[in-house]
Amino acid sequence: MIRCTRHAAVFCLLLFVALLGNAAWVQVFRAPELAADPANRRAQIARYAEPRGAVLVAGRPVTGSHDSGGRLRHERTYTDGPLYAPVTGFSSQTYGTSLLERAEDGVLAGTDPRLTAFPWWDGLTRARRRGGTVATTIDPAVQRAAFAGLGDRTGAVAALEPRTGRVLALVSTPSYDPAQLSGNGPRVTAAWRRLTGAARQPMLNRAIRQTYPPGSAFKVVTAAAALESGLVTDPDEPTDSPDPYTLPGTDTVLVNESDDCENASLREAFRVSCNTVFARLGVDAGLATMVRTARAFGFDGRGPRIPSPVAASTFDTAMDRAQLALSSIGQYDTTATPLQMASVAATVADDGERAAPYLVDEVTDASGTALAAPERPAPVRAMGPATARRLQELMVDVVAHGSGHRAAIGGAVVGGKTGTAQHGVHNEGTPYAWFISWARREDAAQPAVAVAVVVEDAAADRTEISGGGSAAPIAGAVMRAALR
């Protein structure tokens, strides 16, 4: 009898050990696999059990949470959703997250290890902290000016503080209300299908995720290459440029919109935007110099994270001389996001130093305690101060006496460059209208804002689209808002 009892006890002990081993195997070793299983809804239920942290603009929440009373309890809400959609992105119970909602998801959802002093304990107990807060760099007045300026047109605006790289505005139109995607069920599914299938792509963030041929706005970079390399030493000297200009090694003839481009000086060519002069300068500077200069301005990188990912802007590194000529006037394979072109203007305005753009000022936990932030890269010198100041003079001349006059602001020094970028087969697509600019108060030592505007309005008459006519007034309104 005692032996039977002993055998039964040993058997029960083995069963107990097996039970503990299986529990450890499931809860520790198979936990990631089970958590990722689509059939397991516990993680999703836990994710929406508490309100999501807020995204702030000028200290005011532009996101919130609504208690739906369902199993996925808290749905995301948005204040001025279409205005800030290119900043926040969406947080959907059905379709996940995008833009800032994705980049800072750990903080907002309460899973970031920085939210607790003992992250290993939270991982062991599956505890979820209250979501933290993400304060953005966006200036609401600048954002509204950009949004109102674009109106019903298709396009984008990016605005930066030149010295720091703070993003003051990111606007993309047409826009959408992220609240349409917040919950779950047929309503959200129908909204997703409608938005993703729309011809004008309202969910595309044109400010940071779309690249365009920059057209004549890129001539700022070509002028920097010519001045910095010593190819041009006096902006007022003739450049020995023909009009028209036959692209090297081809029979293709490049012409100008202006009649004053033959042998024009750099200053005059910049003011009236002579294609022939800048194409010739790019060829004379050479591929290596143009590539080096473009990279110094931020082209050909992996694309910054602000922390939302930004599409890479490109300048081809393997071209013949004819292709280099076209690339030097912002055509061929040269592409840029509006944020990149705002950075070009900001670099000129800040005497040749390029500050990395960033969108998040501060991240805090639910109690308001600031979390450790990643270090921001130091500014990069793209060109010497003397070159930058000459470019400032050229850009000021465009606004004071050239095609950028509609961006002029009383009481401020404004520099700008227009651009009209051809695209499509045989350049038959409606041209993109560009304007890049910067502004500072007359009594200030530092520039307050740098702006890039692109308008791609397929409904407009081809002959009426120009950087000066379509984009410059929008840039002017944005800069006025920043200067206030």
Solvent accessible surface area in square Angstrom, and as a share of the most:
residue,aa,sasa,rsa
1,M,191,0.85
2,I,132,0.67
3,R,165,0.60
4,C,85,0.51
5,T,80,0.46
6,R,135,0.49
7,H,110,0.49
8,A,53,0.41
9,A,58,0.45
10,V,75,0.43
11,F,121,0.51
12,C,79,0.48
13,L,107,0.53
14,L,109,0.54
15,L,96,0.48
16,F,112,0.47
17,V,85,0.49
18,A,62,0.48
19,L,114,0.57
20,L,96,0.48
21,G,41,0.39
22,N,87,0.44
23,A,37,0.29
24,A,47,0.37
25,W,138,0.48
26,V,49,0.28
27,Q,122,0.54
28,V,85,0.49
29,F,140,0.58
30,R,79,0.29
31,A,15,0.12
32,P,95,0.60
33,E,104,0.47
34,L,58,0.29
35,A,56,0.43
36,A,80,0.62
37,D,61,0.31
38,P,131,0.82
39,A,90,0.70
40,N,53,0.27
41,R,104,0.38
42,R,197,0.72
43,A,49,0.38
44,Q,61,0.27
45,I,46,0.24
46,A,46,0.36
47,R,62,0.23
48,Y,22,0.08
49,A,39,0.31
50,E,86,0.39
51,P,70,0.44
52,R,30,0.11
53,G,8,0.08
54,A,23,0.18
55,V,0,0.00
56,L,33,0.16
57,V,2,0.01
58,A,75,0.58
59,G,60,0.58
60,R,98,0.36
61,P,69,0.43
62,V,1,0.00
63,T,8,0.05
64,G,23,0.22
65,S,39,0.25
66,H,100,0.44
67,D,62,0.32
68,S,48,0.31
69,G,66,0.64
70,G,43,0.41
71,R,165,0.60
72,L,11,0.06
73,R,116,0.42
74,H,22,0.10
75,E,35,0.16
76,R,11,0.04
77,T,54,0.31
78,Y,28,0.11
79,T,61,0.36
80,D,56,0.29
81,G,5,0.04
82,P,52,0.33
83,L,9,0.04
84,Y,3,0.01
85,A,2,0.02
86,P,9,0.05
87,V,1,0.01
88,T,2,0.01
89,G,0,0.00
90,F,13,0.06
91,S,3,0.02
92,S,2,0.01
93,Q,10,0.04
94,T,65,0.38
95,Y,64,0.24
96,G,35,0.34
97,T,13,0.07
98,S,23,0.15
99,L,31,0.16
100,L,0,0.00
101,E,0,0.00
102,R,154,0.56
103,A,36,0.28
104,E,21,0.10
105,D,32,0.17
106,G,24,0.23
107,V,1,0.01
108,L,0,0.00
109,A,10,0.08
110,G,3,0.03
111,T,74,0.43
112,D,23,0.12
113,P,85,0.53
114,R,89,0.33
115,L,21,0.10
116,T,22,0.13
117,A,87,0.67
118,F,124,0.52
119,P,60,0.38
120,W,169,0.59
121,W,126,0.44
122,D,16,0.08
123,G,40,0.38
124,L,114,0.57
125,T,61,0.35
126,R,151,0.55
127,A,52,0.40
128,R,76,0.28
129,R,105,0.38
130,R,167,0.61
131,G,12,0.12
132,G,0,0.00
133,T,30,0.17
134,V,0,0.00
135,A,22,0.17
136,T,8,0.05
137,T,2,0.01
138,I,5,0.02
139,D,48,0.25
140,P,41,0.26
141,A,53,0.41
142,V,0,0.00
143,Q,0,0.00
144,R,115,0.42
145,A,20,0.16
146,A,0,0.00
147,F,64,0.27
148,A,79,0.61
149,G,20,0.19
150,L,1,0.00
151,G,41,0.40
152,D,134,0.69
153,R,80,0.29
154,T,15,0.09
155,G,0,0.00
156,A,0,0.00
157,V,0,0.00
158,A,0,0.00
159,A,0,0.00
160,L,2,0.01
161,E,46,0.21
162,P,3,0.02
163,R,117,0.43
164,T,56,0.33
165,G,2,0.02
166,R,59,0.22
167,V,0,0.00
168,L,13,0.06
169,A,0,0.00
170,L,0,0.00
171,V,0,0.00
172,S,3,0.02
173,T,3,0.01
174,P,29,0.18
175,S,26,0.17
176,Y,19,0.07
177,D,44,0.23
178,P,0,0.00
179,A,34,0.27
180,Q,50,0.22
181,L,0,0.00
182,S,4,0.03
183,G,0,0.00
184,N,75,0.38
185,G,31,0.30
186,P,119,0.75
187,R,138,0.50
188,V,0,0.00
189,T,39,0.23
190,A,53,0.41
191,A,5,0.04
192,W,67,0.23
193,R,174,0.63
194,R,135,0.49
195,L,15,0.07
196,T,72,0.42
197,G,62,0.59
198,A,37,0.29
199,A,103,0.80
200,R,112,0.41
201,Q,96,0.43
202,P,17,0.11
203,M,48,0.21
204,L,42,0.21
205,N,9,0.05
206,R,9,0.03
207,A,0,0.00
208,I,1,0.01
209,R,105,0.38
210,Q,58,0.26
211,T,45,0.26
212,Y,2,0.01
213,P,24,0.15
214,P,0,0.00
215,G,0,0.00
216,S,15,0.09
217,A,0,0.00
218,F,0,0.00
219,K,0,0.00
220,V,0,0.00
221,V,0,0.00
222,T,1,0.01
223,A,0,0.00
224,A,0,0.00
225,A,1,0.00
226,A,1,0.00
227,L,16,0.08
228,E,90,0.40
229,S,60,0.39
230,G,41,0.40
231,L,73,0.36
232,V,15,0.09
233,T,98,0.57
234,D,54,0.28
235,P,9,0.06
236,D,82,0.42
237,E,98,0.44
238,P,81,0.51
239,T,26,0.15
240,D,102,0.53
241,S,3,0.02
242,P,51,0.32
243,D,45,0.23
244,P,72,0.45
245,Y,18,0.07
246,T,68,0.39
247,L,6,0.03
248,P,27,0.17
249,G,91,0.88
250,T,53,0.31
251,D,141,0.73
252,T,74,0.43
253,V,76,0.44
254,L,24,0.12
255,V,92,0.53
256,N,26,0.13
257,E,175,0.78
258,S,25,0.16
259,D,138,0.72
260,D,91,0.47
261,C,0,0.00
262,E,122,0.55
263,N,67,0.35
264,A,8,0.06
265,S,19,0.12
266,L,0,0.00
267,R,66,0.24
268,E,48,0.22
269,A,0,0.00
270,F,0,0.00
271,R,63,0.23
272,V,38,0.22
273,S,28,0.18
274,C,0,0.00
275,N,38,0.19
276,T,0,0.00
277,V,0,0.00
278,F,0,0.00
279,A,0,0.00
280,R,64,0.24
281,L,9,0.04
282,G,0,0.00
283,V,9,0.05
284,D,73,0.38
285,A,19,0.15
286,G,23,0.22
287,L,51,0.25
288,A,74,0.57
289,T,20,0.11
290,M,0,0.00
291,V,17,0.09
292,R,147,0.54
293,T,16,0.09
294,A,0,0.00
295,R,127,0.46
296,A,25,0.19
297,F,0,0.00
298,G,21,0.20
299,F,3,0.01
300,D,45,0.23
301,G,42,0.41
302,R,238,0.87
303,G,21,0.21
304,P,58,0.37
305,R,161,0.59
306,I,4,0.02
307,P,34,0.22
308,S,1,0.00
309,P,51,0.32
310,V,8,0.05
311,A,21,0.16
312,A,38,0.30
313,S,7,0.04
314,T,53,0.31
315,F,1,0.00
316,D,40,0.21
317,T,65,0.38
318,A,82,0.64
319,M,24,0.11
320,D,81,0.42
321,R,142,0.52
322,A,10,0.08
323,Q,54,0.24
324,L,6,0.03
325,A,0,0.00
326,L,50,0.25
327,S,0,0.00
328,S,0,0.00
329,I,8,0.04
330,G,0,0.00
331,Q,33,0.15
332,Y,89,0.34
333,D,71,0.37
334,T,1,0.00
335,T,36,0.21
336,A,0,0.00
337,T,1,0.00
338,P,0,0.00
339,L,2,0.01
340,Q,22,0.10
341,M,0,0.00
342,A,0,0.00
343,S,7,0.04
344,V,0,0.00
345,A,0,0.00
346,A,8,0.06
347,T,1,0.01
348,V,0,0.00
349,A,8,0.06
350,D,7,0.03
351,D,45,0.23
352,G,0,0.00
353,E,56,0.25
354,R,49,0.18
355,A,13,0.10
356,A,34,0.26
357,P,15,0.10
358,Y,31,0.12
359,L,1,0.01
360,V,17,0.10
361,D,60,0.31
362,E,82,0.37
363,V,10,0.06
364,T,17,0.10
365,D,30,0.16
366,A,39,0.30
367,S,95,0.62
368,G,51,0.49
369,T,82,0.48
370,A,58,0.45
371,L,24,0.12
372,A,81,0.63
373,A,68,0.52
374,P,112,0.70
375,E,171,0.77
376,R,122,0.45
377,P,92,0.58
378,A,78,0.61
379,P,69,0.43
380,V,72,0.42
381,R,112,0.41
382,A,13,0.10
383,M,6,0.02
384,G,18,0.18
385,P,52,0.33
386,A,72,0.56
387,T,12,0.07
388,A,0,0.00
389,R,125,0.46
390,R,92,0.34
391,L,0,0.00
392,Q,34,0.15
393,E,88,0.40
394,L,2,0.01
395,M,0,0.00
396,V,46,0.27
397,D,25,0.13
398,V,1,0.01
399,V,7,0.04
400,A,58,0.45
401,H,133,0.59
402,G,14,0.13
403,S,50,0.33
404,G,0,0.00
405,H,110,0.49
406,R,128,0.47
407,A,0,0.00
408,A,55,0.43
409,I,23,0.12
410,G,78,0.75
411,G,49,0.47
412,A,15,0.11
413,V,37,0.21
414,V,8,0.05
415,G,0,0.00
416,G,0,0.00
417,K,2,0.01
418,T,12,0.07
419,G,2,0.02
420,T,45,0.26
421,A,0,0.00
422,Q,54,0.24
423,H,55,0.25
424,G,49,0.48
425,V,114,0.65
426,H,159,0.71
427,N,73,0.37
428,E,124,0.56
429,G,19,0.19
430,T,37,0.21
431,P,4,0.02
432,Y,29,0.11
433,A,0,0.00
434,W,0,0.00
435,F,0,0.00
436,I,0,0.00
437,S,0,0.00
438,W,8,0.03
439,A,0,0.00
440,R,72,0.26
441,R,97,0.35
442,E,114,0.51
443,D,134,0.69
444,A,32,0.25
445,A,92,0.72
446,Q,83,0.37
447,P,13,0.08
448,A,26,0.20
449,V,0,0.00
450,A,0,0.00
451,V,0,0.00
452,A,0,0.00
453,V,0,0.00
454,V,0,0.00
455,V,1,0.01
456,E,35,0.15
457,D,28,0.14
458,A,90,0.70
459,A,100,0.78
460,A,35,0.27
461,D,76,0.39
462,R,104,0.38
463,T,122,0.71
464,E,124,0.55
465,I,10,0.05
466,S,42,0.27
467,G,1,0.01
468,G,7,0.07
469,G,31,0.30
470,S,16,0.10
471,A,0,0.00
472,A,0,0.00
473,P,36,0.23
474,I,4,0.02
475,A,0,0.00
476,G,0,0.00
477,A,31,0.24
478,V,0,0.00
479,M,0,0.00
480,R,90,0.33
481,A,6,0.05
482,A,20,0.15
483,L,18,0.09
484,R,210,0.76
